Amino acid sequence: QVLSVYLSSLEQWLGCHLCFCVFQRFFSQPSRFFGYLADASYSIYLFHHLAIVAVSGLLVEVTTSVFLKFSVVIFLAGLLPLAMHELLIRRVPLLRLLFNGK
């Protein structure tokens, strides 16, 4: 049983190490795309909670697959705050200063 716990922990640590190595290898050079996402990350972090509550509240009465509803919530919880960042926060200087410090 001790060996099983050890091997399970080792597998998790190696999986994390593999993720770090892959991302360091392929995503360590500067990128406009990841720079944009870094600028939008605080906005997405703050507003995705509201998007999840709003979208899931609208989908409660919809009779369809739970997996489809979950996929729609996940997609819109990323898309709506990103659109809000692009259309509102980046274009209003005061909001840009408050949310990004720039």
One Martini backbone bead per residue (centre of mass of N, CA, C, O) as a GRO file, in nm:
protein
  102
    1GLN     BB    1   0.058   0.063  -0.020
    2VAL     BB    2   0.299   0.253  -0.010
    3LEU     BB    3   0.384   0.211  -0.306
    4SER     BB    4   0.123   0.319  -0.429
    5VAL     BB    5   0.142   0.606  -0.317
    6TYR     BB    6   0.419   0.671  -0.433
    7LEU     BB    7   0.350   0.626  -0.737
    8SER     BB    8   0.123   0.832  -0.750
    9SER     BB    9   0.294   1.078  -0.671
   10LEU     BB   10   0.506   1.048  -0.894
   11GLU     BB   11   0.310   1.080  -1.130
   12GLN     BB   12   0.223   1.370  -1.060
   13TRP     BB   13   0.503   1.504  -1.065
   14LEU     BB   14   0.574   1.422  -1.359
   15GLY     BB   15   0.336   1.566  -1.491
   16CYS     BB   16   0.416   1.850  -1.400
   17HIS     BB   17   0.699   1.849  -1.523
   18LEU     BB   18   0.607   1.811  -1.814
   19CYS     BB   19   0.447   2.071  -1.837
   20PHE     BB   20   0.680   2.266  -1.779
   21CYS     BB   21   0.867   2.172  -2.010
   22VAL     BB   22   0.679   2.226  -2.248
   23PHE     BB   23   0.628   2.530  -2.193
   24GLN     BB   24   0.924   2.616  -2.195
   25ARG     BB   25   0.991   2.520  -2.484
   26PHE     BB   26   0.726   2.659  -2.651
   27PHE     BB   27   0.657   2.941  -2.444
   28SER     BB   28   0.924   3.142  -2.388
   29GLN     BB   29   0.864   3.326  -2.607
   30PRO     BB   30   0.759   3.603  -2.719
   31SER     BB   31   0.404   3.708  -2.740
   32ARG     BB   32   0.122   3.864  -2.842
   33PHE     BB   33  -0.093   3.672  -2.739
   34PHE     BB   34   0.018   3.636  -2.442
   35GLY     BB   35   0.026   3.938  -2.383
   36TYR     BB   36  -0.276   3.986  -2.409
   37LEU     BB   37  -0.363   3.778  -2.192
   38ALA     BB   38  -0.207   3.916  -1.964
   39ASP     BB   39  -0.371   4.182  -1.974
   40ALA     BB   40  -0.661   4.019  -1.943
   41SER     BB   41  -0.651   3.846  -1.678
   42TYR     BB   42  -0.786   4.026  -1.464
   43SER     BB   43  -1.056   4.060  -1.605
   44ILE     BB   44  -1.122   3.762  -1.625
   45TYR     BB   45  -1.105   3.696  -1.327
   46LEU     BB   46  -1.334   3.893  -1.230
   47PHE     BB   47  -1.576   3.826  -1.466
   48HIS     BB   48  -1.627   3.511  -1.481
   49HIS     BB   49  -1.824   3.479  -1.248
   50LEU     BB   50  -2.058   3.639  -1.372
   51ALA     BB   51  -2.082   3.469  -1.628
   52ILE     BB   52  -2.151   3.202  -1.494
   53VAL     BB   53  -2.409   3.292  -1.351
   54ALA     BB   54  -2.562   3.405  -1.596
   55VAL     BB   55  -2.551   3.163  -1.791
   56SER     BB   56  -2.656   2.943  -1.596
   57GLY     BB   57  -2.925   3.087  -1.539
   58LEU     BB   58  -3.024   3.068  -1.840
   59LEU     BB   59  -2.981   2.732  -1.852
   60VAL     BB   60  -3.173   2.593  -1.649
   61GLU     BB   61  -3.440   2.563  -1.847
   62VAL     BB   62  -3.280   2.402  -2.035
   63THR     BB   63  -3.333   2.112  -2.248
   64THR     BB   64  -3.030   1.950  -2.217
   65SER     BB   65  -2.728   1.872  -2.205
   66VAL     BB   66  -2.500   1.903  -1.961
   67PHE     BB   67  -2.244   1.914  -2.143
   68LEU     BB   68  -2.342   2.148  -2.319
   69LYS     BB   69  -2.384   2.354  -2.097
   70PHE     BB   70  -2.095   2.347  -1.988
   71SER     BB   71  -1.959   2.435  -2.252
   72VAL     BB   72  -2.102   2.709  -2.272
   73VAL     BB   73  -2.006   2.825  -2.006
   74ILE     BB   74  -1.704   2.807  -2.057
   75PHE     BB   75  -1.692   2.972  -2.317
   76LEU     BB   76  -1.841   3.235  -2.205
   77ALA     BB   77  -1.649   3.277  -1.953
   78GLY     BB   78  -1.418   3.369  -2.157
   79LEU     BB   79  -1.546   3.559  -2.377
   80LEU     BB   80  -1.691   3.791  -2.225
   81PRO     BB   81  -1.445   3.913  -2.067
   82LEU     BB   82  -1.275   3.956  -2.322
   83ALA     BB   83  -1.473   4.151  -2.461
   84MET     BB   84  -1.478   4.356  -2.230
   85HIS     BB   85  -1.182   4.425  -2.246
   86GLU     BB   86  -1.174   4.516  -2.544
   87LEU     BB   87  -1.436   4.724  -2.545
   88LEU     BB   88  -1.363   4.876  -2.257
   89ILE     BB   89  -1.084   4.871  -2.103
   90ARG     BB   90  -0.889   4.948  -2.347
   91ARG     BB   91  -1.069   5.230  -2.426
   92VAL     BB   92  -1.058   5.323  -2.120
   93PRO     BB   93  -0.831   5.484  -1.940
   94LEU     BB   94  -0.933   5.437  -1.648
   95LEU     BB   95  -0.977   5.129  -1.674
   96ARG     BB   96  -0.691   5.058  -1.760
   97LEU     BB   97  -0.565   5.158  -1.495
   98LEU     BB   98  -0.732   4.983  -1.292
   99PHE     BB   99  -0.676   4.687  -1.438
  100ASN     BB  100  -0.349   4.734  -1.549
  101GLY     BB  101  -0.169   5.000  -1.483
  102LYS     BB  102  -0.171   5.177  -1.785
   0.00000   0.00000   0.00000
